[in-house]
Amino acid sequence: MKRKRHEKIIELIGKYDIETQEELADLLVSEGFQVTQATVSRDIRELKLFKVPGKEGRQKYVLLDRQQHQMAKRYVGILREAFVSMDRAQNILVIKTVSGMAMAVGAALDSIGWKEIVGCIAGDDTVMCAIRTAEDTETVMEELDKILRNSRDSI
């Protein structure tokens, strides 16, 4: 039963942006699992789920192995250390960085794996990100702003 519940949790967090244990418990109950919040909390620990920035300023649970988690923290660190400013032109996001850090920021953004970002091109202190739509550009800007403001809470 536990294995099936864990499989369902992985499926649910892949399908929905789940921010809280209560949301996850409610979805599990709707899928026919009888769970308490304590059970869900234990499952989250056992599966090594982490919270990462999601859409609209919310966080969501994801399944990351330890190496991926360390890399994600490293990318956030690069963004925080190198970021100077950002602006947009339709679906192009332009990020200004500390001199010499644009390639690292571009690589970090590519590696984070946001589906809105098609790819990044970097020079010495400027990164140009091709974003799928103008609306997605706004979303990415909000998420970046959230990461830059929340020094401890992003990952």
C-alpha distance (Angstrom), angle and dihedral (degrees) to the residues before:
residue distance angle dihedral
M1 . . .
K2 3.80 . .
R3 3.81 92.0 .
K4 3.80 91.2 51.0
R5 3.81 90.6 47.6
H6 3.81 90.7 50.6
E7 3.80 90.5 49.3
K8 3.81 89.5 50.4
I9 3.83 91.6 49.0
I10 3.81 90.6 52.7
E11 3.80 89.8 48.3
L12 3.83 92.6 48.4
I13 3.80 96.2 48.7
G14 3.79 88.4 49.3
K15 3.79 91.3 51.8
Y16 3.83 101.9 38.5
D17 3.80 136.3 34.1
I18 3.81 97.5 -117.0
E19 3.79 114.3 -172.8
T20 3.81 104.7 173.2
Q21 3.78 140.1 39.4
E22 3.81 88.1 -121.8
E23 3.81 91.5 57.4
L24 3.79 90.0 49.6
A25 3.82 92.3 47.2
D26 3.82 91.1 50.1
L27 3.80 91.7 51.1
L28 3.81 91.4 48.0
V29 3.81 90.6 50.9
S30 3.82 90.1 49.7
E31 3.83 87.2 52.9
G32 3.81 91.0 54.5
F33 3.80 101.4 -97.3
Q34 3.80 119.0 131.6
V35 3.80 104.7 -140.8
T36 3.77 140.0 156.5
Q37 3.78 125.3 -148.5
A38 3.81 88.5 -106.8
T39 3.82 89.6 57.3
V40 3.80 91.7 48.6
S41 3.81 90.8 47.6
R42 3.81 90.5 52.0
D43 3.83 91.0 46.8
I44 3.82 90.6 52.0
R45 3.81 90.3 53.0
E46 3.81 93.6 45.1
L47 3.80 93.0 48.2
K48 3.82 90.0 45.2
L49 3.78 92.9 -129.6
F50 3.80 117.4 -179.1
K51 3.78 132.8 -162.4
V52 3.78 117.1 -120.9
P53 3.80 131.9 174.1
G54 3.77 112.9 -76.7
K55 3.76 131.9 177.0
E56 3.79 127.4 -50.8
G57 3.79 94.9 16.2
R58 3.79 93.8 -59.4
Q59 3.75 126.5 125.1
K60 3.78 124.7 -134.0
Y61 3.78 138.4 -161.8
V62 3.80 118.1 -107.1
L63 3.77 134.6 173.9
L64 3.80 110.6 -115.5
D65 3.73 127.7 164.2
R66 3.80 117.0 -133.5
Q67 3.81 93.8 -96.7
Q68 3.82 91.9 50.8
H69 3.81 90.1 48.1
Q70 3.82 91.6 51.8
M71 3.81 90.0 48.5
A72 3.81 91.9 48.3
K73 3.81 90.0 52.1
R74 3.80 89.5 48.7
Y75 3.81 91.6 52.0
V76 3.78 91.6 50.4
G77 3.81 88.4 49.9
I78 3.80 91.0 52.3
L79 3.80 90.9 49.7
R80 3.80 92.3 50.0
E81 3.81 95.1 46.1
A82 3.80 98.3 44.3
F83 3.82 104.6 34.2
V84 3.81 118.4 110.8
S85 3.82 105.2 159.3
M86 3.80 145.1 -35.4
D87 3.78 137.7 -145.2
R88 3.77 135.9 169.8
A89 3.76 140.4 -134.9
Q90 3.81 108.0 -166.3
N91 3.81 104.1 -63.2
I92 3.82 96.0 -9.7
L93 3.79 117.2 95.8
V94 3.80 114.9 -158.4
I95 3.80 115.8 -160.9
K96 3.79 122.0 -170.1
T97 3.81 115.1 -151.8
V98 3.76 140.1 -178.2
S99 3.80 108.7 -75.3
G100 3.80 111.8 -78.3
M101 3.82 95.6 14.5
A102 3.80 103.0 89.5
M103 3.81 94.8 95.2
A104 3.80 91.2 51.9
V105 3.81 91.5 49.2
G106 3.82 91.5 47.5
A107 3.80 90.9 49.7
A108 3.81 90.4 47.6
L109 3.81 92.0 51.6
D110 3.81 91.6 47.4
S111 3.81 90.9 48.7
I112 3.79 95.7 48.6
G113 3.78 85.8 68.8
W114 3.80 102.7 -141.7
K115 3.78 106.0 174.8
E116 3.82 90.4 -140.5
I117 3.82 92.0 65.2
V118 3.80 113.7 80.1
G119 3.81 93.6 -176.8
C120 3.79 146.3 -49.5
I121 3.79 134.7 -119.7
A122 3.79 118.0 -161.3
G123 3.77 137.2 -165.7
D124 3.79 126.6 174.8
D125 3.81 100.3 -61.4
T126 3.82 104.5 -3.3
V127 3.80 132.5 74.2
M128 3.79 121.7 -167.8
C129 3.79 113.9 -160.8
A130 3.77 121.4 -164.7
I131 3.81 106.2 -142.5
R132 3.80 123.4 -166.9
T133 3.82 96.9 -121.7
A134 3.80 139.8 0.6
E135 3.82 88.3 -109.5
D136 3.80 90.6 52.4
T137 3.81 88.5 51.4
E138 3.80 89.5 59.1
T139 3.81 90.1 48.6
V140 3.81 92.7 50.8
M141 3.80 90.9 48.2
E142 3.80 90.4 52.1
E143 3.81 91.8 48.8
L144 3.79 92.3 48.4
D145 3.78 90.4 48.3
K146 3.79 89.5 51.2
I147 3.81 92.1 50.6
L148 3.79 91.3 48.5
R149 3.82 93.2 49.1
N150 3.81 98.1 43.3
S151 3.75 104.0 63.8
R152 3.81 95.3 179.5
D153 3.79 107.6 17.4
S154 3.80 103.8 62.8
I155 3.77 99.2 82.4
